[in-house]
Amino acid sequence: MTFRLVDNKLIEYDIDTLKNFNEITEILDKIDCSKEYALFKLETDKKIYKIQPLQFCYDIFDYKLREVLYINTDSITVNHEMKLPIDSLKVTLKNHLLNPNDNKNFPSKGEKKLISINVDGTKDIAETKKLLLKIIEGINELDNKPNFGFMFENRGIIPKPIYE
């Protein structure tokens, strides 16, 4: 965090009080360019998780296609085009966050590692919570804890840039 952002306020939202995923993205859209950061609390019987997603405020976001892993309730998209079933989540997270086999579809050690989450807004917040817990479980099972960021988006996959 830079000194310019140090005065920004962290606002906590309890996921269980929200109706659906759209409410998460509406909160982010509302506070994105204010002096606030969202922190989403996810509580289970055993633990409390707090997720602070990236907020962009119309900044230019420089990324490579393989740096963003898109996850929704039934599938995963890798490098913009490879579609995988959700039951391959743990293996895909390991490849995306650690890339032990130096697979060119996943970010290398020095590159950004982002996880974009999108849940159908018509589904109950329980679906979002279930997906987040699966992701957290998969990350917690990794031997190394990589640096990465979450993005909550309702826009779907960022379109491929078109170069002329």
N, C-alpha and C positions, 0 to 999 in steps of 0.2 A: 504494500500500500504506500503510495506516495504521500508526501506532506500535504499536498493539495487536497487529498481525500481523507485525511486523518480526522477532520471534524464531522464527517458524515456519520449518520446515526444508523445503527443496526436495529431493524424492526423484526421481531419474531412472530411468525404465523404458525398456528397449530394446524397441521394438515387435516386432522380429524374434524375440525370445525368448518372445513370447506365442502362445498357440494360436489364439485368435479374439477377436472384438470383445467378447464377454461378459467376458473377462478384464480388459479395459480398464475396463469399467463396474464390475466387482467391486472392482478396485483403488480406484476413485474412491469407491464406497460405503463401503469399509473405512476409508479415511483422511479422508473428507470432514469430519468434525468433530474430527479430531485436530489436532495442531500440525504437520501436514505438507501440502505441496502436491505434486501429481504433475506431472512433466515427462516427456513421451513423446518419445523420440529416434527419428527416422525417418531411416535412412541410405540413400543411393544411392551409385552409383559416383563421382559428382561432388560431392555435398554432404551435409551432415548438417543436418537440420531438427530443431528442438526445439519441441514444442507444449505449452503449459500451458493446459489447459482450465479453464473456470470451475468452481469448487466452491462449493456453496451452503450446506451444513450447515443445512438446514431453515430458512434465512432466507426471508423473504417476498421473492418475486421479482416486481418490478413491471415489466411489459412491455406493449407493444401487440402485437397479432397480427402486424402487418407487420414487426416488428423481428426476428423469428426466421425464418431460412431453413432449412428442413428438407431435408437431403440424405441419400439412401441410394444404394446401388450402381446402381439402375436408374431413379430418378426424383428430382424436386425438387418440394417443395411450397412455394408462395409464399402468404403471407397466409392461411394455414390451408386454403384451398380450391382454389387454382389448381395443378393438377398439370402438370408439364412433364417432358419426357424428359431423361435425363442428358446427352444430346449438346448441350443448350442451356446447359450449366453455365457456360461463360465469359461469355456474354451475361447470364445471370441473376446471376452474381456481380457483374458490373459494375453492373447495375441495383440490386442489393441494397446494395452497399457505397458506391456513388457517386451513384446515382439522377440521372443527367445530364438526364433528361427530366421530372423532378418527378412521377413516376408514383405515384399514391396507394396502390398495392399494395406499395410499398417504403418503407423508413424515409427520413425527410427528413434533412437535414444534421445537425441537433442531436439526433437520436434514436439510441438504442442500435442496434447492428448485431451480431446474433448468428448464428452458423452452427451449427446442431445436426446432428450426424453420428450416423447409426444404420446399423449393418451387421448383417445376419442372423447370429446367433451360431453357426449351423451351418456358416457359411463359414469357410474358413481365413483366418488373419491377413493373408495376401497380398492378399485382397480389400480389407481395410481400408487397407492400405498403398497399394494402387493408387488407391483413392478419395481418400485424403489427398494423394497426389502430384498428382492431377488438380486438386484444389482449390487447392493451393499454387501450381501452375503458372498457374492462372487468376488468382489474386491477384497473383502476381509480374508478370504481363503488364499490369496496370493502371498507368496513368501516375501516379496519386496512390496513396499507401499509406494507406488509411483505418484508423481505430481500430475494432477489432471484437474479439469474443471467440468462442472455440470452446466448444461443449458436446458431450460424448460421452454419448449417452443410449440406453438400450435400452427406453425407455417409449413411444417414438413421439411423435407430435404432442401437444403440451400441449393439453388440451381447451379449447374456447372457454368463457369464463365465461358463466354463465347469469344474466341480470339479470331480476328480477321487477318 
